[in-house]
């Protein structure tokens, strides 16, 4: 999107973790497209720089670091406030899934890493945006969970457990932060990203055939859902998990 194509500023600001690529980039792109200014985070300086250039350096900043690092969390919120003076929306998207295999053989230290990155970091960012802006001024939080939170997911059990915890975190924060901040989650099925590539690479047509809507997800699908959940159109929605799955759960029916 060129500078000439950008809409007028909305006056709102978002912090999107894990925003340099994949779902996080799709969310940032959707928010910029409606006029929000955005801070994106991620581990790679080069990927973040490229994302900022693509999204528009006059409306997007980036802060590099690891999501579970509390110093990075604090710096990201601080930089957002310094650059834009507010942080209305938090999208907790940063996540990891470093293990593929049965739960019975899982290294417990790996399981701890998954929870630190996928759940504890989301809580840390939520605490900081709440204290920096949202407690006094309102806003919305969107946690990117997964359909793996809602049903058994063979070989990615730690990831599924962490996303189930994120769904419950959504409920807890929605209750505690009401009425000033709405907190919801999105549970995507397989979205075509580098993160999920192992689930469809070399067999995309076969994987997509299992979906009633006939295709895998793309980051824009989740970006649109996040834009809705941070808009006035969702002003009476909190504590909910929006499943964005191409209809895959319909296949769990009888017959």
HELIX and SHEET records of a PDB file:
HELIX    1   1 UNK A    3  UNK A    5  5                                   3    
HELIX    2   2 UNK A   22  UNK A   33  1                                  12    
HELIX    3   3 UNK A   45  UNK A   55  1                                  11    
HELIX    4   4 UNK A   70  UNK A   84  1                                  15    
HELIX    5   5 UNK A  103  UNK A  105  5                                   3    
HELIX    6   6 UNK A  108  UNK A  115  1                                   8    
HELIX    7   7 UNK A  116  UNK A  120  3                                   5    
HELIX    8   8 UNK A  121  UNK A  129  1                                   9    
HELIX    9   9 UNK A  130  UNK A  134  3                                   5    
HELIX   10  10 UNK A  135  UNK A  137  1                                   3    
HELIX   11  11 UNK A  147  UNK A  149  5                                   3    
HELIX   12  12 UNK A  157  UNK A  177  1                                  21    
HELIX   13  13 UNK A  197  UNK A  199  5                                   3    
HELIX   14  14 UNK A  204  UNK A  209  1                                   6    
HELIX   15  15 UNK A  219  UNK A  229  1                                  11    
HELIX   16  16 UNK A  232  UNK A  234  5                                   3    
HELIX   17  17 UNK A  248  UNK A  252  5                                   5    
SHEET    1   A 7 UNK A  60  UNK A  64  0                                        
SHEET    2   A 7 UNK A  37  UNK A  42  1                                        
SHEET    3   A 7 UNK A  13  UNK A  16  1                                        
SHEET    4   A 7 UNK A  89  UNK A  92  1                                        
SHEET    5   A 7 UNK A 139  UNK A 144  1                                        
SHEET    6   A 7 UNK A 181  UNK A 188  1                                        
SHEET    7   A 7 UNK A 241  UNK A 244  1                                        
END                                                                             
